[in-house]
Amino acid sequence: MSADEQPGLYVESTIIMTTVRAVAPFVLTFALFIMFHGADTPGGGFQGGVIAGSVVMMLAFAFGIEAARQWVDVRVVSALASGGVLVFAGVGLGAMALGGQFLQYNVYEPYYYEASKYGIELVELGIGGIVASVAIGLFFLLAAGFGHVTDGEGEP
Amino acid sequence: MSLSLIEGSLLVFVIVCAIGTALLKNTLAAVIAFAAYSLGISIIWLVLQAPDVGLTEAAVGAGIMTILFLIALANTVNRDTDRLFESIRWRTVAFVAAFVLVIGATVPSLPAIGDPTAPVVGGEVTQYYLSNAYKETQVKNAVTAVLAAYRGFDTLGEAVVVFSAGVVALSVLRREVFT
């Protein structure tokens, strides 16, 4: 199969589309559960982020990669990735600003109920954002194929 | 060392999948065998009571990796072949067997699963985490406590590595993959 035949990659199937439409909300909910609940049960940002990223891939398999690419907003994906790093670093540096050490969660204690726990959950959410958006980015990157890169550069 | 029925069948399944991944001629079949292998390993992690690792293996190994392999495969030329298996090179088999033998020789010296006298359980650091994690971080999952609190700086480094790897891959390949 050559790169020119790429539209043939996608097979429109009512069964797959209907299944994905029914399953995707639950997968996304599960991903958020894994992320939010990582503090008390197995899981956390890395695992939840990967599952959240796989929702987009599921949609791409059901409705076509091109359709999914147009549907996903690049600004949201890059904001998730860089926002995740900023949130993580921000929680760490915020603790230093309050007179503690880097990522010393209990200095937030006077400001918020169970601050250590929610600080950790915030960090997990940040990790989830990074992992999900990088997974989505890699998926679209590979799906676009490498054959086009040299072709595209030669043309203009 | 005795295996329960479920452990034994999982081990056989994982080994068959691993050999299938190595030997199957058709790349698509090999990728699917590899996904099955990852899924088997993730269930083994669950049986060994390491649910965090199992969840990661299932999501990353069986999920994302398989999708990325499939997508990469779709962009390559797949030669049709009548043969089901690769031709076996005996020199490679001998080398792999020797490697497995060396690694396998270390297995009997591992402590039994769940052994309370294993060195890692009695270790000062392990005991500190187990007895202080909830008090100090208000997090019931000790794995999360270590990852996000005690070793938080390392985890920040890992997250930044993932982030920069993604950014670099997207910018080096210079593809406008999003519209």
HADDOCK unambig.tbl for C-alpha pairs under 7 A between the chains (distance, minus, plus):
assign (segid A and resid 1 and name CA) (segid B and resid 76 and name CA) 6.73 0.50 0.50
assign (segid A and resid 1 and name CA) (segid B and resid 77 and name CA) 5.23 0.50 0.50
assign (segid A and resid 1 and name CA) (segid B and resid 78 and name CA) 6.78 0.50 0.50
assign (segid A and resid 2 and name CA) (segid B and resid 75 and name CA) 6.89 0.50 0.50
assign (segid A and resid 2 and name CA) (segid B and resid 76 and name CA) 6.88 0.50 0.50
assign (segid A and resid 2 and name CA) (segid B and resid 77 and name CA) 6.36 0.50 0.50
assign (segid A and resid 3 and name CA) (segid B and resid 75 and name CA) 6.13 0.50 0.50
assign (segid A and resid 38 and name CA) (segid B and resid 144 and name CA) 6.77 0.50 0.50
assign (segid A and resid 39 and name CA) (segid B and resid 139 and name CA) 5.25 0.50 0.50
assign (segid A and resid 39 and name CA) (segid B and resid 140 and name CA) 6.21 0.50 0.50
assign (segid A and resid 39 and name CA) (segid B and resid 141 and name CA) 5.49 0.50 0.50
assign (segid A and resid 39 and name CA) (segid B and resid 144 and name CA) 5.82 0.50 0.50
assign (segid A and resid 40 and name CA) (segid B and resid 139 and name CA) 6.00 0.50 0.50
assign (segid A and resid 40 and name CA) (segid B and resid 140 and name CA) 4.62 0.50 0.50
assign (segid A and resid 40 and name CA) (segid B and resid 141 and name CA) 4.76 0.50 0.50
assign (segid A and resid 41 and name CA) (segid B and resid 141 and name CA) 5.81 0.50 0.50
assign (segid A and resid 42 and name CA) (segid B and resid 51 and name CA) 5.89 0.50 0.50
assign (segid A and resid 42 and name CA) (segid B and resid 52 and name CA) 4.93 0.50 0.50
assign (segid A and resid 42 and name CA) (segid B and resid 141 and name CA) 6.87 0.50 0.50
assign (segid A and resid 43 and name CA) (segid B and resid 52 and name CA) 5.39 0.50 0.50
assign (segid A and resid 43 and name CA) (segid B and resid 55 and name CA) 6.71 0.50 0.50
assign (segid A and resid 47 and name CA) (segid B and resid 55 and name CA) 6.61 0.50 0.50
assign (segid A and resid 47 and name CA) (segid B and resid 56 and name CA) 5.39 0.50 0.50
assign (segid A and resid 47 and name CA) (segid B and resid 59 and name CA) 6.36 0.50 0.50
assign (segid A and resid 50 and name CA) (segid B and resid 59 and name CA) 6.31 0.50 0.50
assign (segid A and resid 50 and name CA) (segid B and resid 60 and name CA) 6.71 0.50 0.50
assign (segid A and resid 51 and name CA) (segid B and resid 59 and name CA) 6.29 0.50 0.50
assign (segid A and resid 54 and name CA) (segid B and resid 64 and name CA) 6.84 0.50 0.50
assign (segid A and resid 69 and name CA) (segid B and resid 178 and name CA) 5.85 0.50 0.50
assign (segid A and resid 69 and name CA) (segid B and resid 179 and name CA) 6.88 0.50 0.50
assign (segid A and resid 70 and name CA) (segid B and resid 179 and name CA) 6.01 0.50 0.50
assign (segid A and resid 74 and name CA) (segid B and resid 178 and name CA) 5.87 0.50 0.50
assign (segid A and resid 81 and name CA) (segid B and resid 163 and name CA) 6.60 0.50 0.50
assign (segid A and resid 85 and name CA) (segid B and resid 160 and name CA) 6.61 0.50 0.50
assign (segid A and resid 88 and name CA) (segid B and resid 156 and name CA) 6.81 0.50 0.50
assign (segid A and resid 103 and name CA) (segid B and resid 149 and name CA) 6.95 0.50 0.50
assign (segid A and resid 103 and name CA) (segid B and resid 152 and name CA) 6.72 0.50 0.50
assign (segid A and resid 116 and name CA) (segid B and resid 137 and name CA) 5.36 0.50 0.50
assign (segid A and resid 116 and name CA) (segid B and resid 138 and name CA) 6.25 0.50 0.50
assign (segid A and resid 117 and name CA) (segid B and resid 137 and name CA) 6.17 0.50 0.50
assign (segid A and resid 117 and name CA) (segid B and resid 138 and name CA) 5.29 0.50 0.50
assign (segid A and resid 117 and name CA) (segid B and resid 139 and name CA) 5.76 0.50 0.50
assign (segid A and resid 120 and name CA) (segid B and resid 148 and name CA) 6.01 0.50 0.50
assign (segid A and resid 127 and name CA) (segid B and resid 159 and name CA) 6.16 0.50 0.50
assign (segid A and resid 130 and name CA) (segid B and resid 163 and name CA) 6.10 0.50 0.50
assign (segid A and resid 131 and name CA) (segid B and resid 162 and name CA) 6.96 0.50 0.50
assign (segid A and resid 134 and name CA) (segid B and resid 163 and name CA) 6.70 0.50 0.50
assign (segid A and resid 134 and name CA) (segid B and resid 166 and name CA) 5.23 0.50 0.50
assign (segid A and resid 138 and name CA) (segid B and resid 166 and name CA) 6.99 0.50 0.50
assign (segid A and resid 139 and name CA) (segid B and resid 68 and name CA) 6.25 0.50 0.50
assign (segid A and resid 140 and name CA) (segid B and resid 177 and name CA) 5.88 0.50 0.50
assign (segid A and resid 141 and name CA) (segid B and resid 177 and name CA) 5.73 0.50 0.50
assign (segid A and resid 142 and name CA) (segid B and resid 71 and name CA) 6.33 0.50 0.50
assign (segid A and resid 142 and name CA) (segid B and resid 72 and name CA) 5.99 0.50 0.50
assign (segid A and resid 143 and name CA) (segid B and resid 71 and name CA) 5.64 0.50 0.50
assign (segid A and resid 144 and name CA) (segid B and resid 177 and name CA) 6.55 0.50 0.50
assign (segid A and resid 145 and name CA) (segid B and resid 75 and name CA) 5.83 0.50 0.50
